[in-house]
């Protein structure tokens, strides 16, 4: 089905308007899919994002501010998310030796193990998209990058 059928809206003011609605709708759909995938693990998409950021640090600590800068959802409260992951014993938080006002965060082995488990399910889920050839995926990524770029360079 297309966006017109999904929203039961036969007409859009402009083609660009239709694209904007389609991107928002698809983004929300993807977030719901991610939420459903993570639910059995007791994680929110934002907590998952923090864990992935920490894994990308390859055992190097990062401040909460550094996490915030890398978050997909810029409205997330990284400090609160780190607290939740700390309660789940997936991360460690400690005073930054270079700046006592800052807090360093590092992923614990339990967090890495959980991510490995989720990675397997994520890869299985991504197989649903194999029907879209790689050239179209490349084009989609280029178009989405270009779409955001238009606004960041005005």
N, C-alpha and C positions, 0 to 999 in steps of 0.2 A: 504494500500500500504506500501511497505517497502522502505528503503532508496535507494536501487538500482533503483526502479521504479520512486521514487520522483525526483531523480537526473539524471535519464536516464543514469546510469553508471552501467554496468553489472559486472565490475571487479574492485576490490580494491587490492592494493599491499599486504596487510596483513589483517587479521581479526581485529587486534588492530587498524589499520588505518581506517578500516570501522567503528569501534566503535567510534573512535574519531570524524570522520565526522558526524556520526549519532548523537552524543551528541551535537556537535556544531549546526547542523541543527535543532535538536529538541529544543535546548535552544533558538535559534532565533525564531522558531515557537511559543514557549511559550511567548517570549517577545512581539511578534506581537499580540498574543491573549490578553495579559495583556494591551497592548497599546489600543487595540480596546475596551476592557472592561472599561478602565478609561477615554476614550475620552469624553463621555457625561458629565463627572464630571469636565472637564477642568484640569485634572492632568496628569502628565507624570508618568511612572513607578518609576522613581527615586524620585519624590515628594511623591508619595504614600509610598515608602519605608521609607522616612524620617518621615512621619506621623505615620506609624506603629511603628517605633523605639520610637517615642515620646510617643505614647500610652502605649507601653511596660514599660515606665518609671513610670507609675502610678502616674502622677502629680508631679514627682520629676524632677527638671531641669537637663539638660544634656548639656555639652559644644558641640560646633560644632565639635571639635576634637573627642569627644565621639561618635557623630553621624557618622562621617567619618569611624571610626573603625568598626562600625556595618553595614555599607552599603553593600548591595549585589553587587553593581557595584562600585568597588574600584576606578574607574576612575572618578566618579562623583565629582563635586565641591559642597560639602555640604553647604558651605557658600552661594553660589549663589542660591541653592535650598531653603534654609531657607529664603532668601530674597524674593523669589517668593511666598512662603507660607505666609510670613508676609504681602505681598501685598494683598493676598487673605483673610487676616484676620483669618487664621487658626492656627497660632502660635504666640507666644510672645517671643521677644528676649530682654534680659536685661544683664547688667553688672554682672559678677560673683562676689559675695561678697568676696570669698576667694582669687581670683586672678583677679585683675582689668584688666589684659590683655586678659582674657578669656571672652567669651560671653555664657550665659546660654540660653537655648531654652526650652520652655514648650508648650505643645499643648493646644489650647483654646477649649472651649465647641463646637464651630462651627466645629473644626477639628475632634473632637470625633463623633459628629453627622454625619458628612460626611463619616467617616470610617464605622460607623454602617450601613449606607445606602449601601456603597460599599460591606460590608461584606455579605449582603443578596444576592447581585448579584453574588459575588464570590462563595458563597455556591451553588447557582443554577448552575453556570458554572462547578463547581467541580463534580456535579452529572454525567456529561459526562464520568467521569472516574470510575463510580461504576461498570462498566462491567469488570473491572480488579479486581480480588479478593485481599483481604487484604494481603494474604501471598506473592503474587507477588509484591504488593506495598512495603511491608517490604523488600523484596529481592532487588527491584529497589533502595530503599534508602540506603541499605547496600552496594550495588555495586557502587553507585555514591560516597558515603563516602570513600569507599576503593580506588576508582579511584583517588580522590583528595589526599588521604593520601599517595599514592605511591610517589607523587611529593614533598609533604611537608616534607617527612622524608628522603630525599636523601642528 
